[in-house]
Amino acid sequence: MENNTIINAESLFSSDVETEWIKAAKSGDQTAFYQLYQLHHKRVYALCWRMLADKDSAEDVCQEVFVQVWQKISSFKGDSKFATWLHSVTTNIVLSHLRKHKNWLQRVFSIEQEQVPEQSHEMADLPELDKHIMRLPERARLVFVLFAVEGYRHEEIAGMLNMAVGSSKAQYHRAKNLLKEWVEL
């Protein structure tokens, strides 16, 4: 009888195996790097999706993350978990992508788009809270995801987003209030 069970890569992996994959990938082993990709790509994509609120951009940035990781894996020293390092790389690439793709008027005047995006077909399968998170204005969404979902402190977020700590806290408060209002509807 054929077994059609899908095996979750994370359930089969141990940190020793991951360490071997990292070592091999540093030596140019593409198969080992692919194993790392298989293990981590869903979480990287989820972070990109939550921060960017756009499926196509999230896919592009997720791909860019793994291209950069392949190019820079030798800089991973092992002082932290690989997942932590990868998370940091992902966050930095997402923020860089956002900076590059803002139109000049928004950059000059720091105008934040306040329009709530239409619910797209790609959002139909998301949990309700994620749908609401995607509707948040960009800066409020970024702060909310970085603070509430990813666990960064406001001081770290302020540095990443080039804003005052008080602004980070205000954007988080704004996001919470909007989410609360939308959930209660």
C-alpha positions in Angstrom: 0.0 0.0 0.0 1.4 3.4 -1.0 1.9 6.0 1.7 0.7 9.4 0.5 1.4 11.1 3.8 3.1 14.5 3.4 6.0 14.8 5.8 6.7 18.1 7.5 10.4 18.9 7.1 10.5 20.5 10.5 9.3 17.3 12.2 12.2 15.3 10.8 15.0 17.7 11.4 17.3 18.1 14.3 19.7 21.0 15.0 22.6 18.7 14.3 21.3 18.0 10.8 20.7 21.7 10.2 24.2 22.5 11.4 25.6 20.0 8.8 23.4 21.6 6.1 24.8 25.0 7.0 28.3 23.8 6.9 27.8 22.1 3.6 26.0 25.1 2.1 28.9 27.3 3.2 31.1 25.0 1.1 28.9 25.6 -1.9 26.6 22.5 -1.6 23.4 23.5 -3.3 21.6 20.4 -2.1 22.3 21.3 1.5 21.1 24.8 0.8 17.9 23.5 -0.7 17.3 21.6 2.4 17.7 24.8 4.5 15.3 26.5 2.0 12.8 23.7 2.4 13.0 24.0 6.2 12.6 27.7 6.4 10.9 29.1 3.3 7.3 29.0 4.7 8.2 31.2 7.7 10.2 33.6 5.5 7.3 33.9 3.1 4.9 34.4 6.0 7.0 37.2 7.4 7.3 38.9 4.0 3.5 38.5 3.4 2.6 40.0 6.7 5.0 43.0 6.3 4.2 43.7 2.7 0.5 42.8 2.5 0.9 41.8 -1.1 1.3 38.3 -2.4 3.4 39.1 -5.5 5.8 41.3 -3.6 6.1 38.7 -0.8 7.0 36.0 -3.3 9.6 38.3 -4.9 11.1 39.4 -1.6 11.1 35.8 -0.3 13.0 34.7 -3.4 15.4 37.7 -2.9 16.0 36.6 0.7 17.2 33.2 -0.3 19.3 34.6 -3.1 21.0 36.9 -0.5 21.3 34.1 2.0 23.0 31.9 -0.6 25.4 34.7 -1.3 26.1 35.6 2.3 25.7 32.2 4.1 29.5 32.3 4.8 28.8 35.4 7.1 26.7 33.2 9.4 29.0 32.6 12.3 26.6 30.5 14.4 26.5 32.9 17.4 22.7 32.7 17.2 20.3 30.1 15.7 20.2 30.1 11.9 16.5 30.8 12.1 17.2 34.0 14.1 19.9 35.1 11.6 17.5 34.3 8.7 14.7 36.3 10.3 17.0 39.3 10.7 18.1 39.1 7.0 14.5 38.8 5.9 13.3 41.8 7.9 16.2 43.9 6.6 15.4 42.9 3.0 11.7 43.6 3.4 12.4 47.0 4.8 14.9 47.7 2.0 12.3 46.6 -0.5 9.7 49.0 1.0 12.1 51.9 0.9 13.0 51.3 -2.7 9.4 51.0 -3.9 7.8 54.0 -2.3 7.0 56.7 -4.8 8.9 59.9 -4.6 6.0 61.9 -3.3 5.6 59.6 -0.3 9.4 59.8 0.4 9.5 63.5 0.1 6.5 64.3 2.2 6.4 61.1 4.3 2.8 60.6 3.2 1.3 57.3 4.3 -1.3 55.7 2.1 -4.5 55.5 4.2 -6.6 53.6 1.6 -7.7 50.3 2.8 -6.8 47.7 0.2 -9.6 45.7 -1.4 -9.9 42.2 -0.2 -8.3 40.2 -3.0 -8.8 36.6 -3.9 -5.4 35.7 -2.4 -6.6 36.9 1.0 -9.7 34.7 1.0 -7.9 31.8 2.6 -6.2 33.8 5.3 -7.3 33.7 9.0 -9.5 36.6 9.8 -6.9 38.4 11.9 -4.3 38.2 9.1 -6.9 39.7 6.7 -7.3 42.7 9.1 -3.5 43.0 9.5 -3.1 43.3 5.8 -5.6 46.2 5.8 -3.6 48.3 8.2 -1.7 51.4 6.9 1.9 50.5 6.0 3.7 51.9 9.0 1.1 50.7 11.5 1.2 47.3 9.9 5.0 47.1 10.0 5.2 48.1 13.6 2.4 45.8 14.6 4.0 42.8 12.8 7.5 43.5 14.1 6.3 44.1 17.7 3.3 41.8 18.3 4.1 39.0 15.8 7.8 38.9 15.6 8.7 40.1 19.1 11.0 43.0 18.5 11.1 45.8 21.1 10.0 49.4 20.2 13.6 50.5 20.4 14.7 48.0 17.8 11.7 48.8 15.6 12.4 52.5 15.8 16.0 51.9 14.6 14.8 49.6 11.7 12.1 52.0 10.5 14.0 55.2 11.2 11.4 56.6 13.6 11.3 57.7 17.2 10.5 55.1 19.8 7.4 57.1 20.7 6.3 56.9 17.0 6.7 53.2 17.1 4.5 53.0 20.2 1.9 55.3 18.7 1.8 53.3 15.4 1.4 50.1 17.5 -1.4 51.7 19.5 -3.0 52.9 16.2 -2.8 49.3 14.7 -4.3 47.8 17.9 -7.2 50.2 17.8 -7.9 49.7 14.2 -7.8 45.9 14.5 -10.1 46.0 17.6 -12.5 48.2 15.7 -12.5 45.9 12.6 -12.8 42.7 14.7 -15.8 44.1 16.6 -17.7 44.9 13.4 
